[in-house]
Amino acid sequence: MPSFDRPIRTIAASVLAMAAATLLTVSAPPLLAKAEATSPYTLGQTYGATLRMLRVDLGLEIIEKDPDASYILFRYRLLEDPKRVVDGAIELVELADRVKIVVKLHQLPESHERVLRDRLVKKLRDDYGEPPKRRAPEKQPEPPQPPDTAPGKPPPS
């Protein structure tokens, strides 16, 4: 009598492998792309320019905005498919000498985020001109050494 044990195990292993691959594909979170840049302008200038770009220049709907938390949520309409609208966000993070800009459109390729980022950087330069030159942090002077312990001099006797 022939043994069907081996083919059944092979089929069972294949089915389990396919099920595992399907679960991993379905449960894996989507890649979250984002485009980042930095602004040498103040947080207020960067926030204002961002809001004007989205609402006035692009005519996008602002869903929510918070100048204190420095973010703007908006609805992004695709030029190639005007019926398709996706939610987007621009976050601003104030750093010591610059403002970090983070553009997120999770349902679209990163190229859309880069276009918005580049347009905002250009708008900042167009609206406010050359960024102000930042002063280098002041160097702390070294404390003077007492004359009797200065290097290269023998101690007084």
VENTA-V732202 format. One record per helix or strand of 3 or more residues. SS is the DSSP state (A for helix, B for strand). FROM is the first residue (numbers start at 1). LEN is the number of residues. Records with the same first field share a line. If there is no record, write none. Layout:
# VENTA-V732202
SS: FROM-LEN + FROM-LEN
This chain:
# VENTA-V732202
A: 5-23 + 43-15 + 110-19 + 147-3
B: 35-5 + 61-6 + 71-7 + 85-10 + 99-6
